Amino acid sequence: MLQEAALDRAYRATPQGLYLITTSRDGKPNLQFAFRSLGVIQTPPYFVFGQQTGNYSYETVKLTGELVINTCSQAHIHAIRASQNLTGRDEEDKFAVLGITPLPAKLVKAPLVKDSYASVECRLVKELDVVKGLAILLLEGIACYYDPEHPPIFRLDGKNYPMMDPLPE
Ligand SMILES: Cc1cc2nc3c(=O)[nH]c(=O)nc-3n(C[C@H](O)[C@H](O)[C@H](O)COP(=O)(O)O)c2cc1C
């Protein structure tokens, strides 16, 4: 039965995707996990992504104006825990440390991620400064790839779930 819950459940109780955001600076690719990411318009393909401003990846996006949004599949879950205290500021090759394979992109220097259902090369359109420590980035997708063999996962209440077969409408 539907019941009122504490307001701090609102964020985690609404399902989210899980993504790997890739960037590249001075020839060095980097990646970070993210669940604050969402497609908002189909044409042009616009996305929003909430990024912690302390992240090395955020500094890179500010410098280069580009990133790739890659959906996570079961092939990437093993890296969540290992990623938690890692930053591209200190690591020479986070892809190697986390066992994730980069693939070349077409229009941006940031790499695609192998075994993602979808990868979208993006350019930064605008940054919204709403909450201290978190930037809301508006991004335009400029190239898209998909691999149907690696369905995405979603997150609910801090856990990861595989996408199941579609329901009949
Ligand atoms: C499951 C998970 C979800 C995360 N979601 C976000 C997110 O939405 N936005 C964000 O900026 N950081 C998020 N983080 C934290 C970054 O991935 C983390 O700070 C990362 O180490 C930053 O790396 P960098 O300094 O190399 O950019 C998440 C981490 C995990 C494990």
The ligand as an SDF file (V2000), in Angstrom:
LIG
                    3D

 31 33  0  0  0  0  0  0  0  0999 V2000
   27.7270    4.1480   -8.1830 C   0  0  0  0  0  0  0  0  0  0  0  0
   28.3680    5.5210   -8.2320 C   0  0  0  0  0  0  0  0  0  0  0  0
   27.6510    6.6120   -8.7150 C   0  0  0  0  0  0  0  0  0  0  0  0
   28.2250    7.8830   -8.7730 C   0  0  0  0  0  0  0  0  0  0  0  0
   27.5000    8.9250   -9.2920 N   0  0  0  0  0  0  0  0  0  0  0  0
   28.1140   10.1150   -9.4950 C   0  0  0  0  0  0  0  0  0  0  0  0
   27.4380   11.1640  -10.1830 C   0  0  0  0  0  0  0  0  0  0  0  0
   26.3010   11.0400  -10.6070 O   0  0  0  0  0  0  0  0  0  0  0  0
   28.1040   12.3450  -10.3750 N   0  0  0  0  0  0  0  0  0  0  0  0
   29.4000   12.5160   -9.9400 C   0  0  0  0  0  0  0  0  0  0  0  0
   29.9860   13.5810  -10.1850 O   0  0  0  0  0  0  0  0  0  0  0  0
   30.0690   11.5460   -9.2740 N   0  0  0  0  0  0  0  0  0  0  0  0
   29.4570   10.3450   -9.0600 C   0  0  0  0  0  0  0  0  0  0  0  0
   30.1390    9.3390   -8.4340 N   0  0  0  0  0  0  0  0  0  0  0  0
   31.4700    9.6000   -7.8850 C   0  0  0  0  0  0  0  0  0  0  0  0
   32.5810    9.5910   -8.9300 C   0  0  0  0  0  0  0  0  0  0  0  0
   32.4970    8.4630   -9.7560 O   0  0  0  0  0  0  0  0  0  0  0  0
   33.9230    9.6140   -8.1850 C   0  0  0  0  0  0  0  0  0  0  0  0
   34.0100   10.8230   -7.4460 O   0  0  0  0  0  0  0  0  0  0  0  0
   35.1240    9.4880   -9.1080 C   0  0  0  0  0  0  0  0  0  0  0  0
   36.1390    8.8470   -8.3700 O   0  0  0  0  0  0  0  0  0  0  0  0
   35.6920   10.7690   -9.6400 C   0  0  0  0  0  0  0  0  0  0  0  0
   36.8460   10.4610  -10.4110 O   0  0  0  0  0  0  0  0  0  0  0  0
   37.7790   11.5890  -11.0580 P   0  0  0  0  0  0  0  0  0  0  0  0
   38.3360   12.4290   -9.9230 O   0  0  0  0  0  0  0  0  0  0  0  0
   38.8370   10.8020  -11.7690 O   0  0  0  0  0  0  0  0  0  0  0  0
   36.9250   12.3910  -11.9730 O   0  0  0  0  0  0  0  0  0  0  0  0
   29.5710    8.0610   -8.3380 C   0  0  0  0  0  0  0  0  0  0  0  0
   30.2930    6.9610   -7.8590 C   0  0  0  0  0  0  0  0  0  0  0  0
   29.7140    5.7100   -7.8060 C   0  0  0  0  0  0  0  0  0  0  0  0
   30.5350    4.5340   -7.3080 C   0  0  0  0  0  0  0  0  0  0  0  0
  1  2  1  0
  2  3  1  0
  2 30  2  0
  3  4  2  0
  4  5  1  0
  4 28  1  0
  5  6  2  0
  6  7  1  0
  6 13  1  0
  7  8  2  0
  7  9  1  0
  9 10  1  0
 10 11  2  0
 10 12  1  0
 12 13  2  0
 13 14  1  0
 14 15  1  0
 14 28  1  0
 15 16  1  0
 16 17  1  0
 16 18  1  0
 18 19  1  0
 18 20  1  0
 20 21  1  0
 20 22  1  0
 22 23  1  0
 23 24  1  0
 24 25  2  0
 24 26  1  0
 24 27  1  0
 28 29  2  0
 29 30  1  0
 30 31  1  0
M  END
$$$$
